[in-house]
Amino acid sequence: MIFEMYPDLGKNRVVWFGDSLIVRTDHLRLPEMEQTLAMRVGETALVTRRVSGSISKLKRLVGS
């Protein structure tokens, strides 16, 4: 779904980690992505968090 909405987003810019998805983007595209990717399906909610840092830092954040 993300690649359909953002076909120019490279596959190396998206990292699955457990039940979380890390999308590397820039500050220009972030506000748009926060709005378009926020959704709820039944009891499951896709929550966008605004963070920055290395992938390993983000994985630690998701893991806690």
CHARMM internal coordinates of N, CA and C (Angstrom, degrees):
IC EDIT
DIST 1 N 1 CA 1.4388
DIST 1 CA 1 C 1.5381
ANGL 1 N 1 CA 1 C 111.32
DIST 1 C 2 N 1.3227
ANGL 1 CA 1 C 2 N 116.47
DIHE 1 N 1 CA 1 C 2 N -40.84
DIST 2 N 2 CA 1.4640
ANGL 1 C 2 N 2 CA 119.50
DIHE 1 CA 1 C 2 N 2 CA 179.33
DIST 2 CA 2 C 1.5181
ANGL 2 N 2 CA 2 C 110.57
DIHE 1 C 2 N 2 CA 2 C -64.33
DIST 2 C 3 N 1.3322
ANGL 2 CA 2 C 3 N 116.73
DIHE 2 N 2 CA 2 C 3 N -40.21
DIST 3 N 3 CA 1.4627
ANGL 2 C 3 N 3 CA 119.43
DIHE 2 CA 2 C 3 N 3 CA -179.43
DIST 3 CA 3 C 1.5244
ANGL 3 N 3 CA 3 C 111.97
DIHE 2 C 3 N 3 CA 3 C -71.86
DIST 3 C 4 N 1.3289
ANGL 3 CA 3 C 4 N 117.70
DIHE 3 N 3 CA 3 C 4 N -24.82
DIST 4 N 4 CA 1.4657
ANGL 3 C 4 N 4 CA 120.10
DIHE 3 CA 3 C 4 N 4 CA 173.39
DIST 4 CA 4 C 1.5225
ANGL 4 N 4 CA 4 C 110.69
DIHE 3 C 4 N 4 CA 4 C -71.22
DIST 4 C 5 N 1.3252
ANGL 4 CA 4 C 5 N 116.61
DIHE 4 N 4 CA 4 C 5 N -39.16
DIST 5 N 5 CA 1.4646
ANGL 4 C 5 N 5 CA 120.96
DIHE 4 CA 4 C 5 N 5 CA -179.38
DIST 5 CA 5 C 1.5276
ANGL 5 N 5 CA 5 C 111.80
DIHE 4 C 5 N 5 CA 5 C -76.02
DIST 5 C 6 N 1.3371
ANGL 5 CA 5 C 6 N 115.79
DIHE 5 N 5 CA 5 C 6 N -33.20
DIST 6 N 6 CA 1.4609
ANGL 5 C 6 N 6 CA 121.56
DIHE 5 CA 5 C 6 N 6 CA -178.16
DIST 6 CA 6 C 1.5232
ANGL 6 N 6 CA 6 C 109.45
DIHE 5 C 6 N 6 CA 6 C -129.68
DIST 6 C 7 N 1.3312
ANGL 6 CA 6 C 7 N 117.74
DIHE 6 N 6 CA 6 C 7 N 75.42
DIST 7 N 7 CA 1.4760
ANGL 6 C 7 N 7 CA 120.03
DIHE 6 CA 6 C 7 N 7 CA -175.50
DIST 7 CA 7 C 1.5284
ANGL 7 N 7 CA 7 C 113.71
DIHE 6 C 7 N 7 CA 7 C -64.19
DIST 7 C 8 N 1.3196
ANGL 7 CA 7 C 8 N 117.99
DIHE 7 N 7 CA 7 C 8 N -21.77
DIST 8 N 8 CA 1.4615
ANGL 7 C 8 N 8 CA 120.05
DIHE 7 CA 7 C 8 N 8 CA 179.96
DIST 8 CA 8 C 1.5353
ANGL 8 N 8 CA 8 C 112.44
DIHE 7 C 8 N 8 CA 8 C -85.65
DIST 8 C 9 N 1.3277
ANGL 8 CA 8 C 9 N 117.78
DIHE 8 N 8 CA 8 C 9 N -1.52
DIST 9 N 9 CA 1.4561
ANGL 8 C 9 N 9 CA 122.40
DIHE 8 CA 8 C 9 N 9 CA 178.29
DIST 9 CA 9 C 1.5280
ANGL 9 N 9 CA 9 C 108.43
DIHE 8 C 9 N 9 CA 9 C -78.03
DIST 9 C 10 N 1.3071
ANGL 9 CA 9 C 10 N 116.98
DIHE 9 N 9 CA 9 C 10 N 119.46
DIST 10 N 10 CA 1.4586
ANGL 9 C 10 N 10 CA 120.98
DIHE 9 CA 9 C 10 N 10 CA -178.15
DIST 10 CA 10 C 1.5189
ANGL 10 N 10 CA 10 C 112.13
DIHE 9 C 10 N 10 CA 10 C -69.56
DIST 10 C 11 N 1.3255
ANGL 10 CA 10 C 11 N 116.19
DIHE 10 N 10 CA 10 C 11 N 147.96
DIST 11 N 11 CA 1.4659
ANGL 10 C 11 N 11 CA 120.74
DIHE 10 CA 10 C 11 N 11 CA -179.53
DIST 11 CA 11 C 1.5212
ANGL 11 N 11 CA 11 C 111.77
DIHE 10 C 11 N 11 CA 11 C -63.46
DIST 11 C 12 N 1.3228
ANGL 11 CA 11 C 12 N 118.25
DIHE 11 N 11 CA 11 C 12 N -24.72
DIST 12 N 12 CA 1.4586
ANGL 11 C 12 N 12 CA 120.64
DIHE 11 CA 11 C 12 N 12 CA 177.82
DIST 12 CA 12 C 1.5362
ANGL 12 N 12 CA 12 C 112.01
DIHE 11 C 12 N 12 CA 12 C -77.68
DIST 12 C 13 N 1.3248
ANGL 12 CA 12 C 13 N 118.58
DIHE 12 N 12 CA 12 C 13 N -2.49
DIST 13 N 13 CA 1.4603
ANGL 12 C 13 N 13 CA 123.03
DIHE 12 CA 12 C 13 N 13 CA 178.86
DIST 13 CA 13 C 1.5277
ANGL 13 N 13 CA 13 C 111.61
DIHE 12 C 13 N 13 CA 13 C -96.78
DIST 13 C 14 N 1.3398
ANGL 13 CA 13 C 14 N 117.02
DIHE 13 N 13 CA 13 C 14 N 1.59
DIST 14 N 14 CA 1.4572
ANGL 13 C 14 N 14 CA 122.56
DIHE 13 CA 13 C 14 N 14 CA -179.08
DIST 14 CA 14 C 1.5275
ANGL 14 N 14 CA 14 C 107.95
DIHE 13 C 14 N 14 CA 14 C -124.16
DIST 14 C 15 N 1.3390
ANGL 14 CA 14 C 15 N 116.37
DIHE 14 N 14 CA 14 C 15 N 126.35
DIST 15 N 15 CA 1.4599
ANGL 14 C 15 N 15 CA 121.59
DIHE 14 CA 14 C 15 N 15 CA -177.51
DIST 15 CA 15 C 1.5265
ANGL 15 N 15 CA 15 C 108.43
DIHE 14 C 15 N 15 CA 15 C -127.58
DIST 15 C 16 N 1.3478
ANGL 15 CA 15 C 16 N 116.99
DIHE 15 N 15 CA 15 C 16 N 119.70
DIST 16 N 16 CA 1.4635
ANGL 15 C 16 N 16 CA 121.42
DIHE 15 CA 15 C 16 N 16 CA 173.27
DIST 16 CA 16 C 1.5125
ANGL 16 N 16 CA 16 C 107.95
DIHE 15 C 16 N 16 CA 16 C -82.83
DIST 16 C 17 N 1.3363
ANGL 16 CA 16 C 17 N 116.27
DIHE 16 N 16 CA 16 C 17 N 137.29
DIST 17 N 17 CA 1.4600
ANGL 16 C 17 N 17 CA 121.71
DIHE 16 CA 16 C 17 N 17 CA 177.05
DIST 17 CA 17 C 1.5215
ANGL 17 N 17 CA 17 C 107.58
DIHE 16 C 17 N 17 CA 17 C -143.52
DIST 17 C 18 N 1.3177
ANGL 17 CA 17 C 18 N 116.52
DIHE 17 N 17 CA 17 C 18 N 99.34
DIST 18 N 18 CA 1.4685
ANGL 17 C 18 N 18 CA 120.62
DIHE 17 CA 17 C 18 N 18 CA -176.17
DIST 18 CA 18 C 1.5222
ANGL 18 N 18 CA 18 C 109.83
DIHE 17 C 18 N 18 CA 18 C 63.34
DIST 18 C 19 N 1.3158
ANGL 18 CA 18 C 19 N 116.45
DIHE 18 N 18 CA 18 C 19 N -124.98
DIST 19 N 19 CA 1.4639
ANGL 18 C 19 N 19 CA 122.16
DIHE 18 CA 18 C 19 N 19 CA 178.12
DIST 19 CA 19 C 1.5187
ANGL 19 N 19 CA 19 C 112.19
DIHE 18 C 19 N 19 CA 19 C -91.73
DIST 19 C 20 N 1.3169
ANGL 19 CA 19 C 20 N 117.45
DIHE 19 N 19 CA 19 C 20 N 9.41
DIST 20 N 20 CA 1.4680
ANGL 19 C 20 N 20 CA 121.88
DIHE 19 CA 19 C 20 N 20 CA -175.66
DIST 20 CA 20 C 1.5183
ANGL 20 N 20 CA 20 C 110.84
DIHE 19 C 20 N 20 CA 20 C -112.81
DIST 20 C 21 N 1.2971
ANGL 20 CA 20 C 21 N 114.21
DIHE 20 N 20 CA 20 C 21 N 157.66
DIST 21 N 21 CA 1.4560
ANGL 20 C 21 N 21 CA 121.55
DIHE 20 CA 20 C 21 N 21 CA 178.44
DIST 21 CA 21 C 1.5238
ANGL 21 N 21 CA 21 C 108.04
DIHE 20 C 21 N 21 CA 21 C -129.42
DIST 21 C 22 N 1.3100
ANGL 21 CA 21 C 22 N 116.71
DIHE 21 N 21 CA 21 C 22 N 122.85
DIST 22 N 22 CA 1.4603
ANGL 21 C 22 N 22 CA 122.51
DIHE 21 CA 21 C 22 N 22 CA 177.87
DIST 22 CA 22 C 1.5215
ANGL 22 N 22 CA 22 C 107.27
DIHE 21 C 22 N 22 CA 22 C -102.28
DIST 22 C 23 N 1.3327
ANGL 22 CA 22 C 23 N 116.15
DIHE 22 N 22 CA 22 C 23 N 123.50
DIST 23 N 23 CA 1.4608
ANGL 22 C 23 N 23 CA 121.55
DIHE 22 CA 22 C 23 N 23 CA 178.42
DIST 23 CA 23 C 1.5143
ANGL 23 N 23 CA 23 C 107.47
DIHE 22 C 23 N 23 CA 23 C -115.71
DIST 23 C 24 N 1.3188
ANGL 23 CA 23 C 24 N 116.13
DIHE 23 N 23 CA 23 C 24 N 118.44
DIST 24 N 24 CA 1.4584
ANGL 23 C 24 N 24 CA 120.46
DIHE 23 CA 23 C 24 N 24 CA 177.90
DIST 24 CA 24 C 1.5217
ANGL 24 N 24 CA 24 C 108.33
DIHE 23 C 24 N 24 CA 24 C -86.14
DIST 24 C 25 N 1.3264
ANGL 24 CA 24 C 25 N 115.86
DIHE 24 N 24 CA 24 C 25 N 124.02
DIST 25 N 25 CA 1.4489
ANGL 24 C 25 N 25 CA 121.01
DIHE 24 CA 24 C 25 N 25 CA -179.48
DIST 25 CA 25 C 1.5268
ANGL 25 N 25 CA 25 C 108.69
DIHE 24 C 25 N 25 CA 25 C -146.59
DIST 25 C 26 N 1.3151
ANGL 25 CA 25 C 26 N 116.71
DIHE 25 N 25 CA 25 C 26 N -177.61
DIST 26 N 26 CA 1.4582
ANGL 25 C 26 N 26 CA 119.66
DIHE 25 CA 25 C 26 N 26 CA 178.88
DIST 26 CA 26 C 1.5272
ANGL 26 N 26 CA 26 C 110.59
DIHE 25 C 26 N 26 CA 26 C -107.89
DIST 26 C 27 N 1.3232
ANGL 26 CA 26 C 27 N 116.32
DIHE 26 N 26 CA 26 C 27 N 172.60
DIST 27 N 27 CA 1.4697
ANGL 26 C 27 N 27 CA 121.02
DIHE 26 CA 26 C 27 N 27 CA -176.38
DIST 27 CA 27 C 1.5285
ANGL 27 N 27 CA 27 C 112.63
DIHE 26 C 27 N 27 CA 27 C -68.96
DIST 27 C 28 N 1.3129
ANGL 27 CA 27 C 28 N 118.09
DIHE 27 N 27 CA 27 C 28 N -17.11
DIST 28 N 28 CA 1.4608
ANGL 27 C 28 N 28 CA 120.43
DIHE 27 CA 27 C 28 N 28 CA 178.79
DIST 28 CA 28 C 1.5323
ANGL 28 N 28 CA 28 C 111.88
DIHE 27 C 28 N 28 CA 28 C -77.21
DIST 28 C 29 N 1.3062
ANGL 28 CA 28 C 29 N 116.99
DIHE 28 N 28 CA 28 C 29 N -35.94
DIST 29 N 29 CA 1.4629
ANGL 28 C 29 N 29 CA 121.83
DIHE 28 CA 28 C 29 N 29 CA -176.59
DIST 29 CA 29 C 1.5349
ANGL 29 N 29 CA 29 C 112.61
DIHE 28 C 29 N 29 CA 29 C -91.74
DIST 29 C 30 N 1.3272
ANGL 29 CA 29 C 30 N 117.54
DIHE 29 N 29 CA 29 C 30 N -18.30
DIST 30 N 30 CA 1.4568
ANGL 29 C 30 N 30 CA 121.43
DIHE 29 CA 29 C 30 N 30 CA -174.65
DIST 30 CA 30 C 1.5257
ANGL 30 N 30 CA 30 C 114.35
DIHE 29 C 30 N 30 CA 30 C -56.99
DIST 30 C 31 N 1.3428
ANGL 30 CA 30 C 31 N 121.41
DIHE 30 N 30 CA 30 C 31 N -47.49
DIST 31 N 31 CA 1.4735
ANGL 30 C 31 N 31 CA 119.48
DIHE 30 CA 30 C 31 N 31 CA -179.43
DIST 31 CA 31 C 1.5268
ANGL 31 N 31 CA 31 C 113.10
DIHE 30 C 31 N 31 CA 31 C -58.87
DIST 31 C 32 N 1.3132
ANGL 31 CA 31 C 32 N 116.99
DIHE 31 N 31 CA 31 C 32 N -39.87
DIST 32 N 32 CA 1.4700
ANGL 31 C 32 N 32 CA 121.02
DIHE 31 CA 31 C 32 N 32 CA 178.14
DIST 32 CA 32 C 1.5196
ANGL 32 N 32 CA 32 C 110.79
DIHE 31 C 32 N 32 CA 32 C -64.48
DIST 32 C 33 N 1.3336
ANGL 32 CA 32 C 33 N 117.08
DIHE 32 N 32 CA 32 C 33 N -44.34
DIST 33 N 33 CA 1.4556
ANGL 32 C 33 N 33 CA 121.14
DIHE 32 CA 32 C 33 N 33 CA -178.86
DIST 33 CA 33 C 1.5296
ANGL 33 N 33 CA 33 C 111.08
DIHE 32 C 33 N 33 CA 33 C -65.67
DIST 33 C 34 N 1.3110
ANGL 33 CA 33 C 34 N 117.46
DIHE 33 N 33 CA 33 C 34 N -37.46
DIST 34 N 34 CA 1.4636
ANGL 33 C 34 N 34 CA 120.24
DIHE 33 CA 33 C 34 N 34 CA 178.84
DIST 34 CA 34 C 1.5255
ANGL 34 N 34 CA 34 C 110.85
DIHE 33 C 34 N 34 CA 34 C -60.07
DIST 34 C 35 N 1.3012
ANGL 34 CA 34 C 35 N 117.47
DIHE 34 N 34 CA 34 C 35 N -39.61
DIST 35 N 35 CA 1.4580
ANGL 34 C 35 N 35 CA 121.23
DIHE 34 CA 34 C 35 N 35 CA -179.35
DIST 35 CA 35 C 1.5200
ANGL 35 N 35 CA 35 C 112.22
DIHE 34 C 35 N 35 CA 35 C -75.35
DIST 35 C 36 N 1.3122
ANGL 35 CA 35 C 36 N 118.06
DIHE 35 N 35 CA 35 C 36 N -44.75
DIST 36 N 36 CA 1.4615
ANGL 35 C 36 N 36 CA 120.54
DIHE 35 CA 35 C 36 N 36 CA -173.73
DIST 36 CA 36 C 1.5201
ANGL 36 N 36 CA 36 C 113.40
DIHE 35 C 36 N 36 CA 36 C -78.43
DIST 36 C 37 N 1.3339
ANGL 36 CA 36 C 37 N 118.40
DIHE 36 N 36 CA 36 C 37 N -24.13
DIST 37 N 37 CA 1.4633
ANGL 36 C 37 N 37 CA 120.65
DIHE 36 CA 36 C 37 N 37 CA -177.11
DIST 37 CA 37 C 1.5173
ANGL 37 N 37 CA 37 C 113.22
DIHE 36 C 37 N 37 CA 37 C -95.14
DIST 37 C 38 N 1.3167
ANGL 37 CA 37 C 38 N 118.77
DIHE 37 N 37 CA 37 C 38 N -7.83
DIST 38 N 38 CA 1.4709
ANGL 37 C 38 N 38 CA 121.00
DIHE 37 CA 37 C 38 N 38 CA 178.28
DIST 38 CA 38 C 1.5195
ANGL 38 N 38 CA 38 C 109.00
DIHE 37 C 38 N 38 CA 38 C -76.21
DIST 38 C 39 N 1.3347
ANGL 38 CA 38 C 39 N 116.32
DIHE 38 N 38 CA 38 C 39 N 122.25
DIST 39 N 39 CA 1.4652
ANGL 38 C 39 N 39 CA 119.55
DIHE 38 CA 38 C 39 N 39 CA -179.62
DIST 39 CA 39 C 1.5169
ANGL 39 N 39 CA 39 C 110.55
DIHE 38 C 39 N 39 CA 39 C -158.05
DIST 39 C 40 N 1.3135
ANGL 39 CA 39 C 40 N 115.35
DIHE 39 N 39 CA 39 C 40 N 164.90
DIST 40 N 40 CA 1.4646
ANGL 39 C 40 N 40 CA 122.63
DIHE 39 CA 39 C 40 N 40 CA 177.26
DIST 40 CA 40 C 1.5210
ANGL 40 N 40 CA 40 C 108.13
DIHE 39 C 40 N 40 CA 40 C -134.87
DIST 40 C 41 N 1.3292
ANGL 40 CA 40 C 41 N 115.56
DIHE 40 N 40 CA 40 C 41 N 132.24
DIST 41 N 41 CA 1.4644
ANGL 40 C 41 N 41 CA 122.00
DIHE 40 CA 40 C 41 N 41 CA 175.37
DIST 41 CA 41 C 1.5194
ANGL 41 N 41 CA 41 C 106.35
DIHE 40 C 41 N 41 CA 41 C -127.07
DIST 41 C 42 N 1.3331
ANGL 41 CA 41 C 42 N 116.80
DIHE 41 N 41 CA 41 C 42 N 106.75
DIST 42 N 42 CA 1.4556
ANGL 41 C 42 N 42 CA 121.04
DIHE 41 CA 41 C 42 N 42 CA -176.68
DIST 42 CA 42 C 1.5128
ANGL 42 N 42 CA 42 C 110.67
DIHE 41 C 42 N 42 CA 42 C 61.45
DIST 42 C 43 N 1.3204
ANGL 42 CA 42 C 43 N 116.03
DIHE 42 N 42 CA 42 C 43 N -122.80
DIST 43 N 43 CA 1.4678
ANGL 42 C 43 N 43 CA 121.49
DIHE 42 CA 42 C 43 N 43 CA 179.93
DIST 43 CA 43 C 1.5270
ANGL 43 N 43 CA 43 C 112.52
DIHE 42 C 43 N 43 CA 43 C -88.73
DIST 43 C 44 N 1.3187
ANGL 43 CA 43 C 44 N 117.17
DIHE 43 N 43 CA 43 C 44 N -6.93
DIST 44 N 44 CA 1.4526
ANGL 43 C 44 N 44 CA 121.46
DIHE 43 CA 43 C 44 N 44 CA -175.76
DIST 44 CA 44 C 1.5214
ANGL 44 N 44 CA 44 C 110.68
DIHE 43 C 44 N 44 CA 44 C -96.80
DIST 44 C 45 N 1.3299
ANGL 44 CA 44 C 45 N 115.82
DIHE 44 N 44 CA 44 C 45 N 129.98
DIST 45 N 45 CA 1.4623
ANGL 44 C 45 N 45 CA 120.91
DIHE 44 CA 44 C 45 N 45 CA 179.30
DIST 45 CA 45 C 1.5225
ANGL 45 N 45 CA 45 C 109.18
DIHE 44 C 45 N 45 CA 45 C -119.52
DIST 45 C 46 N 1.3163
ANGL 45 CA 45 C 46 N 115.80
DIHE 45 N 45 CA 45 C 46 N 137.43
DIST 46 N 46 CA 1.4498
ANGL 45 C 46 N 46 CA 121.83
DIHE 45 CA 45 C 46 N 46 CA 172.90
DIST 46 CA 46 C 1.5133
ANGL 46 N 46 CA 46 C 106.35
DIHE 45 C 46 N 46 CA 46 C -94.26
DIST 46 C 47 N 1.3210
ANGL 46 CA 46 C 47 N 116.48
DIHE 46 N 46 CA 46 C 47 N 113.25
DIST 47 N 47 CA 1.4566
ANGL 46 C 47 N 47 CA 122.15
DIHE 46 CA 46 C 47 N 47 CA -175.40
DIST 47 CA 47 C 1.5190
ANGL 47 N 47 CA 47 C 109.24
DIHE 46 C 47 N 47 CA 47 C -108.77
DIST 47 C 48 N 1.3085
ANGL 47 CA 47 C 48 N 116.07
DIHE 47 N 47 CA 47 C 48 N 127.90
DIST 48 N 48 CA 1.4538
ANGL 47 C 48 N 48 CA 121.06
DIHE 47 CA 47 C 48 N 48 CA 177.92
DIST 48 CA 48 C 1.5188
ANGL 48 N 48 CA 48 C 108.81
DIHE 47 C 48 N 48 CA 48 C -94.41
DIST 48 C 49 N 1.3257
ANGL 48 CA 48 C 49 N 115.87
DIHE 48 N 48 CA 48 C 49 N 129.41
DIST 49 N 49 CA 1.4570
ANGL 48 C 49 N 49 CA 121.12
DIHE 48 CA 48 C 49 N 49 CA 177.24
DIST 49 CA 49 C 1.5097
ANGL 49 N 49 CA 49 C 108.74
DIHE 48 C 49 N 49 CA 49 C -115.84
DIST 49 C 50 N 1.2888
ANGL 49 CA 49 C 50 N 115.78
DIHE 49 N 49 CA 49 C 50 N 140.32
DIST 50 N 50 CA 1.4544
ANGL 49 C 50 N 50 CA 121.17
DIHE 49 CA 49 C 50 N 50 CA 178.99
DIST 50 CA 50 C 1.5083
ANGL 50 N 50 CA 50 C 109.26
DIHE 49 C 50 N 50 CA 50 C -94.70
DIST 50 C 51 N 1.3008
ANGL 50 CA 50 C 51 N 116.18
DIHE 50 N 50 CA 50 C 51 N 105.51
DIST 51 N 51 CA 1.4567
ANGL 50 C 51 N 51 CA 120.79
DIHE 50 CA 50 C 51 N 51 CA 179.16
DIST 51 CA 51 C 1.5237
ANGL 51 N 51 CA 51 C 108.71
DIHE 50 C 51 N 51 CA 51 C -141.65
DIST 51 C 52 N 1.2944
ANGL 51 CA 51 C 52 N 115.16
DIHE 51 N 51 CA 51 C 52 N 167.13
DIST 52 N 52 CA 1.4606
ANGL 51 C 52 N 52 CA 119.36
DIHE 51 CA 51 C 52 N 52 CA 175.17
DIST 52 CA 52 C 1.5188
ANGL 52 N 52 CA 52 C 107.89
DIHE 51 C 52 N 52 CA 52 C -141.60
DIST 52 C 53 N 1.2952
ANGL 52 CA 52 C 53 N 115.58
DIHE 52 N 52 CA 52 C 53 N 165.75
DIST 53 N 53 CA 1.4464
ANGL 52 C 53 N 53 CA 120.52
DIHE 52 CA 52 C 53 N 53 CA 178.30
DIST 53 CA 53 C 1.5034
ANGL 53 N 53 CA 53 C 111.73
DIHE 52 C 53 N 53 CA 53 C 132.86
DIST 53 C 54 N 1.3086
ANGL 53 CA 53 C 54 N 114.42
DIHE 53 N 53 CA 53 C 54 N -173.24
DIST 54 N 54 CA 1.4596
ANGL 53 C 54 N 54 CA 120.24
DIHE 53 CA 53 C 54 N 54 CA -179.15
DIST 54 CA 54 C 1.5217
ANGL 54 N 54 CA 54 C 109.84
DIHE 53 C 54 N 54 CA 54 C -75.39
DIST 54 C 55 N 1.3119
ANGL 54 CA 54 C 55 N 115.94
DIHE 54 N 54 CA 54 C 55 N 162.58
DIST 55 N 55 CA 1.4582
ANGL 54 C 55 N 55 CA 121.05
DIHE 54 CA 54 C 55 N 55 CA 178.43
DIST 55 CA 55 C 1.5270
ANGL 55 N 55 CA 55 C 110.30
DIHE 54 C 55 N 55 CA 55 C -60.17
DIST 55 C 56 N 1.3344
ANGL 55 CA 55 C 56 N 117.95
DIHE 55 N 55 CA 55 C 56 N -40.35
DIST 56 N 56 CA 1.4735
ANGL 55 C 56 N 56 CA 119.72
DIHE 55 CA 55 C 56 N 56 CA 179.81
DIST 56 CA 56 C 1.5251
ANGL 56 N 56 CA 56 C 110.78
DIHE 55 C 56 N 56 CA 56 C -64.14
DIST 56 C 57 N 1.3229
ANGL 56 CA 56 C 57 N 118.37
DIHE 56 N 56 CA 56 C 57 N -37.96
DIST 57 N 57 CA 1.4624
ANGL 56 C 57 N 57 CA 121.33
DIHE 56 CA 56 C 57 N 57 CA 176.38
DIST 57 CA 57 C 1.5217
ANGL 57 N 57 CA 57 C 110.38
DIHE 56 C 57 N 57 CA 57 C -63.85
DIST 57 C 58 N 1.3195
ANGL 57 CA 57 C 58 N 117.43
DIHE 57 N 57 CA 57 C 58 N -42.88
DIST 58 N 58 CA 1.4586
ANGL 57 C 58 N 58 CA 120.97
DIHE 57 CA 57 C 58 N 58 CA 179.91
DIST 58 CA 58 C 1.5181
ANGL 58 N 58 CA 58 C 111.38
DIHE 57 C 58 N 58 CA 58 C -66.51
DIST 58 C 59 N 1.3270
ANGL 58 CA 58 C 59 N 117.96
DIHE 58 N 58 CA 58 C 59 N -37.61
DIST 59 N 59 CA 1.4550
ANGL 58 C 59 N 59 CA 121.13
DIHE 58 CA 58 C 59 N 59 CA 177.36
DIST 59 CA 59 C 1.5226
ANGL 59 N 59 CA 59 C 110.51
DIHE 58 C 59 N 59 CA 59 C -63.67
DIST 59 C 60 N 1.3343
ANGL 59 CA 59 C 60 N 118.65
DIHE 59 N 59 CA 59 C 60 N -39.71
DIST 60 N 60 CA 1.4656
ANGL 59 C 60 N 60 CA 121.04
DIHE 59 CA 59 C 60 N 60 CA 176.46
DIST 60 CA 60 C 1.5230
ANGL 60 N 60 CA 60 C 110.45
DIHE 59 C 60 N 60 CA 60 C -63.53
DIST 60 C 61 N 1.3348
ANGL 60 CA 60 C 61 N 117.95
DIHE 60 N 60 CA 60 C 61 N -39.90
DIST 61 N 61 CA 1.4588
ANGL 60 C 61 N 61 CA 122.36
DIHE 60 CA 60 C 61 N 61 CA 179.10
DIST 61 CA 61 C 1.5243
ANGL 61 N 61 CA 61 C 110.59
DIHE 60 C 61 N 61 CA 61 C -63.65
DIST 61 C 62 N 1.3213
ANGL 61 CA 61 C 62 N 117.12
DIHE 61 N 61 CA 61 C 62 N -43.22
DIST 62 N 62 CA 1.4541
ANGL 61 C 62 N 62 CA 121.80
DIHE 61 CA 61 C 62 N 62 CA -179.68
DIST 62 CA 62 C 1.5169
ANGL 62 N 62 CA 62 C 110.47
DIHE 61 C 62 N 62 CA 62 C -67.79
DIST 62 C 63 N 1.3164
ANGL 62 CA 62 C 63 N 117.27
DIHE 62 N 62 CA 62 C 63 N -37.33
DIST 63 N 63 CA 1.4548
ANGL 62 C 63 N 63 CA 121.54
DIHE 62 CA 62 C 63 N 63 CA -177.79
DIST 63 CA 63 C 1.5085
ANGL 63 N 63 CA 63 C 114.43
DIHE 62 C 63 N 63 CA 63 C -69.69
DIST 63 C 64 N 1.3119
ANGL 63 CA 63 C 64 N 118.21
DIHE 63 N 63 CA 63 C 64 N -18.97
DIST 64 N 64 CA 1.4804
ANGL 63 C 64 N 64 CA 120.11
DIHE 63 CA 63 C 64 N 64 CA -177.10
DIST 64 CA 64 C 1.5064
ANGL 64 N 64 CA 64 C 112.02
DIHE 63 C 64 N 64 CA 64 C -91.38
END
COOR INIT
IC SEED 1 N 1 CA 1 C
IC BUILD
